[in-house]
Amino acid sequence: MEMTEEGGDGPRWIDIPSTSEGELPSPEPGQLYHDLGSIYPDAPVPRIDGELVIRRAVLHDVTGLDDIFNWAAEGEVVIV
């Protein structure tokens, strides 16, 4: 990981090898943007401050425990 600085006044960028492997897609001029609220009306994010988020999960093996612990640490309800 390297930090690059072009000029002195702008933000510093961190070059992360995993993100520089391929070219990231960029939106074309005139490209349609989607209303994610209509595509995912029940997204697992609080709609107002302090609202409870309930996550449902199926645990097939121990590799999913990290996500479950992270959700619980963030104060979300997890139903397994």
C-alpha positions in Angstrom: 0.0 0.0 0.0 1.4 3.4 -1.0 0.3 6.9 -0.4 0.5 9.3 -3.4 0.3 13.0 -3.3 0.0 15.0 -6.4 0.3 18.7 -5.5 0.1 19.8 -1.9 -3.4 21.1 -1.5 -5.6 18.2 -2.6 -6.5 14.9 -0.9 -3.9 12.1 -0.5 -4.8 8.9 -2.3 -4.0 5.5 -1.0 -3.1 3.0 -3.7 -4.6 -0.4 -2.8 -3.3 -3.3 -4.9 -6.7 -5.1 -5.0 -8.5 -2.1 -6.5 -5.9 -1.4 -9.1 -6.1 -4.9 -10.8 -8.7 -3.8 -13.3 -10.3 -0.8 -14.7 -13.4 0.3 -12.7 -16.5 1.0 -14.8 -17.3 4.7 -15.0 -20.7 6.1 -15.9 -21.2 7.3 -19.5 -22.7 10.7 -20.2 -26.5 10.4 -20.3 -26.5 7.0 -18.6 -29.6 6.2 -16.6 -29.3 6.0 -12.9 -31.5 3.7 -10.9 -33.6 4.7 -7.9 -32.2 2.1 -5.4 -35.0 2.9 -3.0 -37.5 1.5 -5.5 -35.3 -1.4 -6.5 -34.6 -2.4 -2.9 -37.5 -1.1 -0.8 -36.5 -3.3 2.2 -32.8 -2.7 2.2 -31.1 -3.5 5.6 -30.4 0.1 6.5 -32.2 2.3 9.1 -34.7 4.7 7.5 -34.5 7.1 10.5 -31.9 7.6 13.2 -32.0 4.9 15.8 -34.3 2.6 13.9 -33.7 -1.2 14.4 -32.3 -3.3 11.6 -33.3 -7.0 11.5 -31.0 -9.3 9.5 -32.0 -12.9 8.6 -29.3 -15.4 7.8 -28.7 -19.1 7.1 -25.5 -20.3 8.6 -24.0 -23.1 6.4 -20.6 -23.1 8.1 -18.4 -21.1 10.4 -17.3 -18.7 7.6 -20.5 -16.7 8.1 -19.9 -16.1 11.8 -17.9 -12.9 11.1 -20.8 -11.2 9.4 -23.2 -12.3 12.1 -20.9 -10.9 14.8 -20.4 -7.7 12.9 -24.1 -7.2 12.6 -24.6 -7.9 16.3 -21.8 -5.5 17.2 -23.5 -2.8 15.2 -26.6 -3.2 17.3 -28.7 -5.0 14.6 -31.0 -8.0 15.4 -29.8 -11.2 13.8 -32.1 -14.1 13.2 -30.2 -17.3 12.3 
